[in-house]
């Protein structure tokens, strides 16, 4: 039962990261703008950081789909990523700005729904982490 839930959680989390990475890579102006507003960094630096985040999300998604060897580190990185952007959303929630989480193609705002969605994804990521052990020490 746990192994099926673990697989479902990995597929769900991987799908979210894959869609987010690809759509943000296609059109990332909202995500870049949000990051520059909440961090006071130069927009050019924010653009580079967002593109790097896109590639990180895509790699994490692929490992969540097929990887067994690097599943624990990816679950840790995905949890930290979700935690970071939950805090970014909390900082930006007063203005309810477009977050650009899925690029400019999907219009999500930094509102209460954004925070709840990130917390749910964080809990799923932590579940994946909890039940991800190195391949030689588990029977999943």
Buried (B, 14 or more C-beta within 10 A) or exposed (E): EEEEEBBEBBEBBBEBBBBBBBBBBEBBBBBBBBBBBBEEBEEEEBBEBBBEBBEBBBBBBBBBBEBEEBBBBBBBBBBEBBBEBBEBBBBBBEEEBBBBBBBBEBEBBBBEEBBEBBBEBBEBBBBBBEBBBEEEEEEE
